[in-house]
Amino acid sequence: MAEKTLNDLFYDTLKDIYYAERQIVKALPKMARAAQAPALKAAFEKHKEETEGHIERLQQVFEAIGKRAQGKTCEAIQGILSEGEEIIEDFKGTAALDAGLISSAQAVEHYEITRYGTLKAWAEQLGHRDAAKLLDATLKEESKTDATLTTLAESAVNAAAQKKVA
């Protein structure tokens, strides 16, 4: 068996996040429909558009490193998204639903932040400057989305989750 290199790991992880982003873009409309707070619904809709841009950027990264854009099943994102679907089912119609949706969305964001941060560092190490810039742009957007979700949770959603729905 041939020795695997950082370059192989970089490509393998790119395929992982590419798959993940394509699953996330499918999940966001469901989350937006389930959200009760208009601001949360709007945040999910905005992030769907951003995620479409993340997919396009990843395609540019694949191109920049001379590889075909393809995904590889990401068990981690499947599990995180599955937990989000459970929250939608288990908390539908309750005051706690939006808090649960934010929790699920932040689990997705944190996964993405770790992946993009790692990929950016590896791209820099491997001399893929253009890829590193593209990955950094997405990393910044993912971090901003996470901060937006935290603000929504802390400013209204968590307090509303304490109340009972009549």
C-alpha positions in Angstrom: 0.0 0.0 0.0 1.3 3.4 -1.0 2.2 5.9 1.7 -0.6 8.4 2.2 0.4 12.1 2.4 -1.0 15.4 3.6 -2.0 16.0 0.0 -4.1 12.8 0.0 -5.6 13.8 3.4 -6.4 17.3 2.1 -8.2 15.8 -1.0 -10.1 13.3 1.1 -11.3 15.9 3.5 -12.3 18.2 0.7 -14.5 15.4 -0.6 -16.0 15.0 2.9 -16.9 18.7 3.3 -18.2 18.8 -0.3 -20.6 16.0 0.5 -21.5 17.7 3.8 -22.3 21.0 2.1 -24.6 19.3 -0.4 -26.5 17.6 2.4 -26.7 20.8 4.4 -28.2 22.8 1.4 -31.0 20.2 1.3 -31.6 20.4 5.1 -31.8 24.1 5.4 -35.2 24.6 3.7 -36.7 22.0 6.1 -35.2 23.9 9.1 -36.5 27.2 7.7 -40.0 25.7 7.4 -39.9 24.4 10.9 -38.6 27.6 12.5 -41.2 29.6 14.3 -39.3 32.9 14.8 -39.3 35.0 11.6 -35.6 36.0 12.3 -34.6 32.4 12.6 -36.4 31.4 9.4 -34.7 34.3 7.6 -31.3 33.2 9.0 -31.8 29.7 7.6 -32.9 31.0 4.2 -29.9 33.3 4.0 -27.6 30.5 5.0 -29.0 28.3 2.3 -27.9 30.9 -0.3 -24.5 31.1 1.4 -24.2 27.3 1.4 -24.8 27.3 -2.4 -21.9 29.7 -2.6 -19.8 27.4 -0.4 -20.4 24.5 -2.8 -19.4 26.7 -5.8 -16.2 27.8 -3.9 -15.4 24.1 -3.1 -15.7 23.3 -6.8 -13.2 26.1 -7.4 -10.8 24.6 -4.8 -11.0 21.2 -6.5 -10.2 22.9 -9.8 -7.3 24.9 -8.3 -5.7 21.6 -7.1 -6.4 19.8 -10.4 -8.9 17.3 -9.0 -12.4 16.4 -9.9 -15.1 17.8 -7.6 -16.7 14.8 -5.9 -18.2 14.0 -2.5 -17.5 11.2 -0.1 -20.1 10.1 2.4 -19.7 12.1 5.6 -21.1 10.0 8.5 -20.6 12.9 10.9 -22.9 15.4 9.0 -25.4 12.7 8.4 -25.6 12.1 12.2 -25.8 15.8 13.0 -28.6 16.4 10.4 -30.4 13.3 11.7 -30.4 14.8 15.2 -31.8 18.0 13.8 -34.7 16.1 12.2 -35.4 14.4 15.5 -35.6 17.8 17.2 -38.1 19.0 14.6 -40.3 15.9 15.1 -40.0 15.8 18.9 -40.4 19.5 19.6 -42.8 20.5 16.8 -45.4 23.1 18.1 -43.4 23.7 21.3 -41.7 26.9 22.6 -38.5 25.0 22.7 -38.4 24.1 19.0 -36.4 27.2 17.8 -33.9 26.7 20.6 -33.4 23.1 19.4 -33.1 24.2 15.8 -30.4 26.7 16.7 -28.6 24.0 18.7 -28.7 21.7 15.7 -27.6 24.4 13.3 -24.7 25.3 15.5 -23.6 21.7 15.6 -23.5 21.9 11.8 -21.6 25.2 11.9 -19.0 24.0 14.4 -18.4 20.9 12.3 -17.9 23.1 9.2 -15.7 25.6 11.1 -13.3 22.8 12.2 -13.2 21.4 8.7 -12.6 24.7 6.9 -10.0 25.8 9.4 -8.1 22.5 9.0 -8.4 22.6 5.2 -7.2 26.2 5.1 -4.1 25.3 7.2 -3.4 22.3 5.0 -3.8 24.3 1.8 -1.3 26.9 3.1 1.1 24.1 4.1 0.8 22.5 0.7 1.3 25.8 -1.2 -2.3 26.0 -2.5 -2.6 29.7 -2.0 -5.7 30.2 -4.1 -7.5 27.2 -2.4 -6.5 28.7 1.0 -8.1 32.0 0.1 -11.3 30.3 -1.0 -11.4 28.1 2.1 -10.8 31.2 4.3 -13.7 33.1 2.8 -16.0 30.2 3.6 -14.6 29.8 7.1 -15.4 33.5 7.8 -18.9 33.1 6.6 -19.5 29.9 8.7 -18.1 31.7 11.8 -20.4 34.7 11.1 -23.4 32.4 10.8 -22.5 30.8 14.1 -22.3 34.2 15.8 -25.7 35.2 14.3 -27.2 32.0 15.7 -25.8 32.7 19.1 -27.2 36.2 19.0 -30.6 34.9 18.1 -30.5 32.4 20.9 -29.3 34.8 23.5 -31.5 37.7 22.5 -34.9 36.0 22.4 -35.1 32.3 21.4 -33.8 30.8 24.6 -36.0 32.9 26.8 -39.0 32.1 24.7 -38.2 28.4 24.9 -38.8 28.6 28.7 -42.5 29.5 28.2 -45.3 27.1 27.6 -47.3 27.2 24.4 -51.0 27.5 25.2 
